[in-house]
């Protein structure tokens, strides 16, 4: 943790203000003529996810925090918690179900995620942009159906239900976008 002036804060930095961690989304320095300069910060609370607007003096000091992001593999579910293993040291970290949330629907055992932590305390779990999952339940495919035709529901091996083109059948591997659960196409392997 390093102390710096507010004027030096840039987008993407993480600040420790009032014992809370905030991610800087945006900044705007306002210098109205011969008046004192005012710095407007748009901050996201990393614990609650709420976004706040702060008005600060550019010469005020703040602690800048450096977060650690490492690759982990998903190991297993333990009650309401999820256990991940560090890809390098093989140490395990347990995250509560609230932190993982709906992201678990995109994960199978041994899938890789990135866990961001501060002071050895996990803050966030980041999924890869796309995942490949197997279709385990869907209506039968329609012969002659094209990709632009109709969509139907398909249940995937993790329990996630997505909309897929009508030509997709059970047992196929498909690519899914993790940001919005959108079907991207058949997987090549």
Buried (B, 14 or more C-beta within 10 A) or exposed (E): EEEEEBBEBEEEBBBBBEEEBBBBBEBEEEEEEEEEEBBEBBBBBBEEEEEBEBEBEBEEEBBBBEBEEBEBBBBEBEEEBBBBBBEEEEEEBEBEEEBBEEBBBBBBEEBEBEBBBBEEEBBBBEBEEBBBBBBEEBEEBEEEBEEEEEBBEBBBEBEBEBEBBBBBEBEBBBBBBBEEBEBEEBBEE
